[in-house]
Amino acid sequence: QLQLVESGGGLVQPGGSLRLSCAASGFTFSRYTMSWYRQAPGKERELVARITSVGFVSYADSVKGRFTLSRDNAKNTVYLQMNSLKPEDTAVYYCNAKNSIYGDYWGQGTQVTVSS
């Protein structure tokens, strides 16, 4: 059974940090591009960061220099380190696994709230 389980969300003050984790199971993790998306209330879901199966990483302009995406294929886990958080980073963050042959899968989401 394929699963993506996000964790690490919560409430943090502006300027603070959080690390999100997405633990994968039920598929060959190393063959998938892993991404984090986010969706704020009243807004469309947007791509935050992506790491390919060979480790190429890309970021949305809004998070460059503040967020770091990494993957550990031995642990079937992808991490999103978020520093210098801003109120506009408040959203539900979703983990996504995508392979052009095998499909596209989503986690259930984890809430991140940046507020004083």
C-alpha positions in Angstrom: 0.0 0.0 0.0 1.5 3.3 -1.1 1.7 5.9 1.6 3.2 9.4 2.0 3.1 10.6 5.6 4.0 14.2 6.4 5.1 15.4 9.8 6.8 18.4 11.4 4.3 21.1 10.9 3.1 23.4 13.6 3.0 27.0 14.9 6.2 29.1 14.8 7.0 32.7 15.2 8.2 34.8 12.2 11.9 34.3 11.7 11.7 30.8 13.2 12.4 27.4 11.6 10.6 24.1 11.0 11.6 20.9 9.4 9.0 18.9 7.5 9.4 15.2 6.8 7.7 13.0 4.3 8.1 9.3 4.9 7.3 7.1 1.9 6.3 3.5 1.7 4.9 1.0 -0.7 6.9 2.1 -3.8 10.4 2.4 -5.0 11.2 5.8 -3.5 14.5 6.4 -5.3 12.8 6.3 -8.7 10.4 9.2 -7.9 10.7 12.9 -8.1 9.7 14.2 -4.7 8.1 17.6 -4.2 6.5 19.8 -1.5 3.5 21.9 -2.4 1.6 24.3 -0.3 -1.9 25.7 -0.3 -2.9 28.8 1.7 -6.6 29.5 2.4 -8.3 30.9 -0.7 -5.3 30.3 -2.9 -4.3 27.6 -5.4 -1.8 24.9 -4.5 1.7 25.9 -5.5 5.0 24.2 -5.9 7.5 25.0 -3.1 10.5 22.7 -4.0 11.3 19.6 -6.0 14.1 17.1 -6.0 14.5 14.6 -8.8 15.5 11.0 -8.6 19.1 12.0 -9.3 19.1 14.8 -6.8 18.5 17.9 -8.8 16.8 20.5 -6.7 14.7 23.5 -7.6 12.8 26.0 -5.5 10.0 28.5 -5.9 11.4 32.1 -6.0 9.5 32.9 -2.8 11.5 30.4 -0.8 14.9 30.5 -2.4 17.6 31.0 0.2 15.3 30.1 3.1 14.2 26.6 2.4 16.3 23.5 1.8 15.0 20.3 0.3 16.8 17.0 0.7 16.1 13.3 0.4 17.4 10.2 2.1 16.8 7.2 -0.2 18.0 4.8 2.5 15.2 6.0 4.8 12.6 6.7 2.0 12.2 10.1 3.4 12.3 13.7 2.0 12.9 16.7 4.2 12.1 20.4 3.9 14.1 22.6 6.2 12.4 25.9 6.4 14.2 28.9 7.9 13.4 32.6 8.3 9.8 31.8 8.1 7.3 34.5 7.2 3.6 34.8 7.8 3.0 34.4 4.1 4.5 30.9 4.4 1.4 29.9 6.4 -0.3 27.0 4.5 -1.0 23.3 4.4 2.1 21.7 3.1 1.7 18.5 0.9 4.2 15.9 -0.1 4.1 14.6 -3.7 5.7 11.7 -5.3 5.8 11.6 -9.1 7.1 9.1 -11.7 6.2 9.5 -15.4 5.5 5.8 -15.7 4.1 4.8 -12.3 2.0 7.8 -11.3 1.5 10.7 -9.1 0.7 10.5 -5.3 -0.1 12.9 -2.5 0.2 12.9 1.3 -2.5 14.1 3.6 -0.8 17.5 4.3 0.6 19.1 7.4 -0.3 22.6 8.7 2.3 25.3 9.0 1.3 28.5 10.7 3.7 31.4 11.1 2.4 33.9 13.5 3.4 36.0 16.5 
